[in-house]
Amino acid sequence: MIYISKKKRYFKIKNKTFNNKRMLLLFLLITFISSVVFIRIFFLQIIQSKHLTHQSDLRSLRTRIEIIQRGNIKDRLGNLIAVSLPVKSICFDPQFFF
Protein backbone atom coordinates (compact mmCIF):
# COMPACT_ATOMS: atom_id res chain seq x y z
CA MET A 1 0.00 0.00 0.00
CA ILE A 2 1.38 3.39 -0.92
CA TYR A 3 0.70 6.52 1.04
CA ILE A 4 1.26 9.79 -0.70
CA SER A 5 0.90 13.15 1.00
CA LYS A 6 -0.96 16.02 -0.53
CA LYS A 7 2.24 17.86 -1.23
CA LYS A 8 3.76 14.73 -2.83
CA ARG A 9 6.96 15.04 -0.85
CA TYR A 10 7.31 11.51 0.47
CA PHE A 11 6.21 7.93 -0.07
CA LYS A 12 5.51 5.36 2.58
CA ILE A 13 5.40 1.83 1.24
CA LYS A 14 4.08 -0.90 3.49
CA ASN A 15 5.65 -4.23 2.62
CA LYS A 16 3.30 -7.07 3.48
CA THR A 17 5.83 -9.82 2.79
CA PHE A 18 7.98 -8.90 5.77
CA ASN A 19 6.56 -10.31 8.98
CA ASN A 20 8.05 -9.71 12.41
CA LYS A 21 6.54 -12.89 13.81
CA ARG A 22 8.21 -14.98 11.12
CA MET A 23 11.55 -13.36 11.78
CA LEU A 24 11.21 -13.90 15.52
CA LEU A 25 10.27 -17.54 14.99
CA LEU A 26 13.21 -18.05 12.64
CA PHE A 27 15.59 -16.38 15.09
CA LEU A 28 14.33 -18.53 17.98
CA LEU A 29 14.60 -21.68 15.89
CA ILE A 30 18.18 -20.97 14.84
CA THR A 31 19.11 -20.04 18.42
CA PHE A 32 17.56 -23.24 19.79
CA ILE A 33 19.28 -25.51 17.25
CA SER A 34 22.68 -23.86 17.74
CA SER A 35 22.37 -24.06 21.53
CA VAL A 36 21.51 -27.78 21.32
CA VAL A 37 24.57 -28.36 19.13
CA PHE A 38 26.86 -26.43 21.48
CA ILE A 39 25.52 -28.26 24.54
CA ARG A 40 26.13 -31.60 22.83
CA ILE A 41 29.67 -30.59 21.86
CA PHE A 42 30.36 -29.49 25.44
CA PHE A 43 28.98 -32.76 26.79
CA LEU A 44 31.13 -34.86 24.47
CA GLN A 45 34.35 -32.85 24.78
CA ILE A 46 34.34 -32.06 28.49
CA ILE A 47 32.18 -34.54 30.36
CA GLN A 48 32.66 -37.75 28.38
CA SER A 49 36.19 -37.19 27.12
CA LYS A 50 37.90 -39.84 29.27
CA HIS A 51 35.31 -42.50 28.51
CA LEU A 52 35.40 -41.80 24.76
CA THR A 53 39.21 -41.79 24.73
CA HIS A 54 39.21 -45.18 26.45
CA GLN A 55 36.69 -46.56 23.94
CA SER A 56 38.81 -45.23 21.08
CA ASP A 57 41.94 -46.88 22.47
CA LEU A 58 40.15 -50.20 22.79
CA ARG A 59 39.23 -50.05 19.11
CA SER A 60 42.59 -48.95 17.75
CA LEU A 61 45.45 -50.04 20.04
CA ARG A 62 46.33 -53.70 20.01
CA THR A 63 49.50 -55.58 20.86
CA ARG A 64 50.26 -58.63 18.81
CA ILE A 65 53.43 -60.69 18.76
CA GLU A 66 54.23 -62.29 15.42
CA ILE A 67 57.20 -64.47 14.70
CA ILE A 68 57.86 -64.43 10.98
CA GLN A 69 60.83 -66.08 9.38
CA ARG A 70 61.78 -64.56 6.07
CA GLY A 71 63.15 -66.71 3.32
CA ASN A 72 66.73 -66.96 2.17
CA ILE A 73 67.83 -65.41 -1.11
CA LYS A 74 69.59 -67.76 -3.50
CA ASP A 75 71.17 -67.26 -6.88
CA ARG A 76 70.33 -69.31 -9.98
CA LEU A 77 72.74 -72.07 -8.99
CA GLY A 78 71.24 -72.43 -5.49
CA ASN A 79 74.03 -70.72 -3.57
CA LEU A 80 72.93 -68.53 -0.63
CA ILE A 81 73.34 -64.83 -1.32
CA ALA A 82 71.52 -63.41 1.73
CA VAL A 83 70.37 -65.09 4.91
CA SER A 84 67.68 -63.63 7.16
CA LEU A 85 68.56 -63.84 10.83
CA PRO A 86 65.98 -63.40 13.59
CA VAL A 87 66.44 -60.19 15.58
CA LYS A 88 64.62 -58.68 18.51
CA SER A 89 63.10 -55.24 18.16
CA ILE A 90 62.40 -52.69 20.85
CA CYS A 91 59.30 -50.53 20.92
CA PHE A 92 58.87 -47.38 23.01
CA ASP A 93 55.43 -46.19 24.19
CA PRO A 94 55.63 -42.58 25.46
CA GLN A 95 52.29 -42.81 27.27
CA PHE A 96 53.69 -45.56 29.47
CA PHE A 97 56.55 -43.35 30.71
CA PHE A 98 55.01 -39.87 30.65
C-alpha positions in Angstrom: 0.0 0.0 0.0 1.4 3.4 -0.9 0.7 6.5 1.0 1.3 9.8 -0.7 0.9 13.2 1.0 -1.0 16.0 -0.5 2.2 17.9 -1.2 3.8 14.7 -2.8 7.0 15.0 -0.8 7.3 11.5 0.5 6.2 7.9 -0.1 5.5 5.4 2.6 5.4 1.8 1.2 4.1 -0.9 3.5 5.7 -4.2 2.6 3.3 -7.1 3.5 5.8 -9.8 2.8 8.0 -8.9 5.8 6.6 -10.3 9.0 8.1 -9.7 12.4 6.5 -12.9 13.8 8.2 -15.0 11.1 11.6 -13.4 11.8 11.2 -13.9 15.5 10.3 -17.5 15.0 13.2 -18.1 12.6 15.6 -16.4 15.1 14.3 -18.5 18.0 14.6 -21.7 15.9 18.2 -21.0 14.8 19.1 -20.0 18.4 17.6 -23.2 19.8 19.3 -25.5 17.3 22.7 -23.9 17.7 22.4 -24.1 21.5 21.5 -27.8 21.3 24.6 -28.4 19.1 26.9 -26.4 21.5 25.5 -28.3 24.5 26.1 -31.6 22.8 29.7 -30.6 21.9 30.4 -29.5 25.4 29.0 -32.8 26.8 31.1 -34.9 24.5 34.4 -32.8 24.8 34.3 -32.1 28.5 32.2 -34.5 30.4 32.7 -37.7 28.4 36.2 -37.2 27.1 37.9 -39.8 29.3 35.3 -42.5 28.5 35.4 -41.8 24.8 39.2 -41.8 24.7 39.2 -45.2 26.5 36.7 -46.6 23.9 38.8 -45.2 21.1 41.9 -46.9 22.5 40.2 -50.2 22.8 39.2 -50.1 19.1 42.6 -49.0 17.8 45.4 -50.0 20.0 46.3 -53.7 20.0 49.5 -55.6 20.9 50.3 -58.6 18.8 53.4 -60.7 18.8 54.2 -62.3 15.4 57.2 -64.5 14.7 57.9 -64.4 11.0 60.8 -66.1 9.4 61.8 -64.6 6.1 63.1 -66.7 3.3 66.7 -67.0 2.2 67.8 -65.4 -1.1 69.6 -67.8 -3.5 71.2 -67.3 -6.9 70.3 -69.3 -10.0 72.7 -72.1 -9.0 71.2 -72.4 -5.5 74.0 -70.7 -3.6 72.9 -68.5 -0.6 73.3 -64.8 -1.3 71.5 -63.4 1.7 70.4 -65.1 4.9 67.7 -63.6 7.2 68.6 -63.8 10.8 66.0 -63.4 13.6 66.4 -60.2 15.6 64.6 -58.7 18.5 63.1 -55.2 18.2 62.4 -52.7 20.9 59.3 -50.5 20.9 58.9 -47.4 23.0 55.4 -46.2 24.2 55.6 -42.6 25.5 52.3 -42.8 27.3 53.7 -45.6 29.5 56.6 -43.4 30.7 55.0 -39.9 30.6 
